[in-house]
Amino acid sequence: MANISIRKLDDDVFFRLRTLAEEHGVSMEEEVRRILKQAVTTQQVKLGDMALQLFGKEQGVELDLPRHAAHDPMERQ
């Protein structure tokens, strides 16, 4: 198993992690492991793909979506 250290963690983030861990009855370390695992294993659905799933030909709607090149996601603040 690999190890990771996180420096300069915002006090508010630390407090929220501790609170979440307490709510889930696990250590902060376990809570962070769970969050990281979910973050890297959750498949992100693209908006255009979601539109086709909800309103595509199978649902009786013809959508003419333009083709766009892939782009990097915007950073969250």
Order of alpha helices (4+ residues) and beta strands (2+ residues): alpha-alpha-alpha
